[in-house]
Amino acid sequence: SYKDLSEHLYRNLEMLKRYEVEKEINKTADKLQELSEEQFKLSEETDNKKLSDEKMQELYEKQKQQSEDFNKAMEDYKKALEKNEKLDYPMNLDDLQKDKEKIQDNFQKGNQNMEQNKNKKASENQQKNSQDLQKMAQSMQSMMQAAQQGQQAENMDDLRQIIDNLVRFSFDQEKMIDETTSLSRKDPKYVEITSKQNKIADDFGIIRDSLEALAKRTPQLNSAISKEINEINRKLADIREKLEARNSRVAAVGQQYIMTSANNLALLLSELLQAMQQQMAQQMQGDQQCQKPGQGKPSLQQMRMQQQSLKQQLQSMMEQMKGGKDGQKGKMDKNALNKRLTKMLAQQEMFQQAMSKLMKNNSFSPESVQQLKEINKMIEQNETDIVNKRITPNTMKRQEQIITRLLQAENAEYEREIEKKRESRTGKNEKYSNPEEIFEYKGMNSKFNELLNTSNLRLKKYYKNKYKEYLINLNE
């Protein structure tokens, strides 16, 4: 619809504005780093007592130019901060005013010392300025990284809350299916059911608004997610019409579609959350990401991404062994080839160890266990191909199947977790008209009532309560 298109364009525009701010600040940081290097070189040239007047004038012009470049970089930074403030969700950025004034003061002192031919002092000013420029560039980069990580952490918290709300929405919609299916056209409960369905639609409106707000600062929220949201919106409007027309069967079918779309959306958002968590871990750990054997807890998603990476390596290897783009078949360096093959074998060995560890530490469903066993067999076949330096289309096909099986196992486990949550919520917030049902559900007092009735004992209230306590203790 026009409204959906308009919102999509607005989100894209907001993301573009945020990208421009980040780009300009990173560009300024790079410029400061460049000026730091130029000031250091200039300090070495200036620290020379035997400079001619012509050379001294040349260095002075360089000093002035670098000072102007710094002022220009600070103007660009100021504009970037102004653009940041206009964002719907601005980043927490410092104006670095004290650092700016300190560097400008060093430039001014350097200029004055050069004018007075105090080369030694001018060189010291330039060296100090070089260090301060580098520190400022690092501060700017660290500030940007901290702002991005802080924003991403907030986005992840929001996304977790949205997923929880979405799962609740799915449960509530599922409960409505049975109630709607059992309605007859003249059933007076239509008003109550319609009211409940409208409440569910309002709840999804909150979820949709939260996702739209998150999409303005999270580029990973893609068209597949928007498609599921639009599908749910369309079905909710259609169900409202069908209930008003008292067409319960068609309305129940629509409710089933909504529940399916909600589950699909929850799965997409969960995958997105996992990807964001992994990206944040990589940003925080950097080059120290590599873990020692036995550390960390592998996940199916991490293992799938590892196999995806290996697939790309195998594809590249196969092209090179065939001649690749250079057309030099058989001329690939043997040492380089052996190193790459050894690395691949090591990766597959680590993968099998991780899979073995995962299967020991987790209780998988029978379907997932079967898929993991199939994966293990295909891994062994691919290892044989790698050892024999025989990377063929069949090897690539098996590698693709490994990735597919991992994805299927991952989705199966996610659905099982959702089902566990669904089971754990069954029976909550139910209103019982008959207290006997509560006793049966809780499993505490049912034996007392059964034995008391069958024994036909006539007891006073005090002894009746004592007898009840006795039977309950026996039951425990």
Steps between C-alpha positions, in 0.01 A plus 500: 500500500597866474539523879737201510704641212518841669618346829757288315640806322512695827695219670745487212545878512566489876756222455668701221526805729655287775745349252604849384571608860713190563680546167583866565630435852717211381627721219590772754684245716699386195586861418624560856719191476638628171572844654674329793743333259553826308575692821754238604679520163493879516651492851797298368554746217467803728751366755793620293708805586643539149179570308502759224245781506335349194472157664377657823227683310398175331469323838306795641250475213462128571432580865233753408340259253484222759345741750233595244439130421444436871250785527320368190488148654351646820234685295408172330482330841272775632265454202496124562400562864219730385374232260520244782274715721235503226478119491197335658742309724822706525827339610673611819795702359735752664597830332866449614524877554790484749708283266424736215611810694819328616602408145412844363718653775791274398458603135504867601813459714670310221421780254638765737821307566557447128447872432765576766735231357479299822523173313566281803191621686289487182606138449401418859158661445452295185602172670259572786229586249563176312438301817188701589358461149551125517332484842207704370461270199503197730251664737268569207523142375452356851204730558337390175561135581360540851195685365438227241545220754278678751233550235531138391467376858185710536369367168560143617310563825210647302508205261487248786195677642334503157562125457349428844196712416469327164505154661225610742304638206530161327379315813203734538408462134523121526254496792255697289495242221311233698262757646424643156458160331239388753275804442166467329351793307250582777742448789483797744876456567575669165522838672748367759712321236506810278610710797783257582612495136506880490714498816744262329511731197577796728783300663652435159474872424742560789736231365483653151573851630796369701640325193457811287685709760777238513523485119598869490830418671549134402576433132473121550119521521446398140213459255422143616410636844293782347317243289394296805387816684289611203351150469397499867350850470299397195370181664405680822287747303345213302415304819326803649274518193427125511408508868270798445334296222486200742703281265688308771657229281674744263604714799658194667698424181629858503599464866701190410681698227577777751645254751722350227618844386567601861711186553689567174560859608623388844742259329633772267546742789673233713745433217557874471561524876756219484677670208510831692640325809771335293586827325527681832724225642730534199516877540584473870752218471663603171808297423471322834183324385675166463427277794713225650378142447233412749395857570165650411173332422444430128159557344340360186499845344873552562571157354287577194687825439830316535393251233383787280850648524655162418272471197644825363853372560423173320345688208808719468726195527308312229524797261874534559561128454314519169697802391257768622507834333867482401457186293816348648376151565726291719741787573378582851781516760512160674610636838219756501255230395611264778476778760144585398393135494654445845316804632169369361556159661576668832179703471296187430662321795414793728146498359455130583629558853262793543210290370587216737516747789168654399325162485632409845394827662156529338194277486405517132182369346525166310467690168792728586715208616437321170592812303822545699595136434447553126713815521780303668502242219517770231780676691703177496443463124614856438807445718592205276469725193717767663770246598507366144503855357181416313271805533215425256141619441390203715710638786330837460158336484564314828623823657176672399303210649696534825400866524136416419489223764647736760238761417223238527632382837528860618139575400375174652665584833360851493147368435547250783596783738192694389286189560648464851402857576157434354451194724624681809238770454206261458231553759628835631252778576203264452175571685333184632135502596532170688760481785517122448687564171765702683560212742529254215742731312719567802501134603501577872151454647337266250593183693349642817161566336498161330580303819266707713210439264561127459542443875158660585645633825301765684752725676478833674688789345804479733555126438419542134788752468734274694410205275563719195847602627583134567409387149688790341813407698466143377467626145822701532 
